[in-house]
Amino acid sequence: MAKKNRAIPAPKKSDSEYKPATLKDLLSSDILEQLKSQADEMKAEEKKKKEEQELMKAEARKQEQKKLDNNFEHLLENSNMDWHKYK
């Protein structure tokens, strides 16, 4: 059997030469910091809005329960009708 000639692979170039320029690379550090701070502010606002909505829902549930507690018909329907244990 004859020996096969193996091609010697060309030396690979560094990864930085193959990577395309990203937006992060093109923007200045000041603009990046501004964008990051703006993103943090938006996340904080979203969290605050979500908490406010949860508080409003809890308040609405509380008001509804208070309304039902004052409704005699509702209390009568949901009461335990076993009067034998109170004799």
C-alpha positions in Angstrom: 0.0 0.0 0.0 1.1 3.4 -0.9 1.3 6.2 1.6 -1.3 8.9 1.2 -0.2 12.4 1.0 -2.0 14.3 3.7 -2.6 17.9 3.2 -1.3 20.1 5.9 -4.1 22.4 7.1 -3.5 26.1 6.9 -3.0 27.7 10.3 -6.3 29.0 11.6 -6.6 32.6 12.0 -7.7 34.0 15.3 -11.4 34.2 16.1 -11.5 37.9 16.3 -10.8 38.2 12.5 -13.8 36.0 11.7 -16.2 37.7 14.1 -18.3 40.5 12.5 -18.5 43.7 14.3 -21.3 43.8 16.9 -23.4 46.8 17.9 -21.7 46.7 21.3 -18.3 47.1 19.6 -19.6 50.0 17.5 -21.1 52.0 20.3 -19.1 54.1 22.7 -19.0 53.1 26.4 -20.9 56.3 27.4 -23.9 55.3 25.2 -23.7 51.7 26.5 -23.9 52.9 30.1 -26.8 55.1 29.2 -28.6 52.2 27.6 -27.9 49.9 30.5 -29.2 52.5 33.0 -32.3 53.1 30.9 -33.0 49.4 30.8 -32.6 49.2 34.6 -35.1 52.1 35.0 -37.6 50.4 32.7 -37.3 47.1 34.6 -37.9 49.0 37.9 -40.9 50.8 36.5 -42.3 47.5 35.2 -41.8 46.0 38.6 -43.5 48.9 40.3 -46.5 48.8 38.0 -46.9 45.1 38.6 -46.8 45.6 42.4 -49.4 48.4 42.1 -51.7 46.1 40.1 -51.4 43.3 42.6 -52.2 45.8 45.4 -55.2 47.0 43.5 -56.4 43.4 42.9 -56.0 42.6 46.6 -57.9 45.8 47.6 -60.7 44.9 45.1 -61.0 41.3 46.6 -61.0 42.8 50.1 -63.9 45.2 49.2 -65.8 42.4 47.5 -65.5 40.2 50.6 -66.6 43.1 52.8 -69.6 43.6 50.6 -70.5 39.9 50.8 -70.0 39.8 54.5 -72.7 42.5 54.8 -75.1 40.6 52.6 -77.4 38.5 54.7 -78.4 36.3 51.8 -74.8 35.4 51.0 -74.1 34.6 54.7 -77.2 32.4 55.0 -76.2 30.4 51.9 -72.7 29.9 53.0 -73.4 29.2 56.7 -73.2 25.8 58.3 -76.9 24.7 58.8 -76.1 22.1 61.4 -78.0 23.5 64.4 -78.0 20.2 66.3 -74.6 20.8 67.8 -75.8 24.1 69.4 -78.8 22.5 71.3 
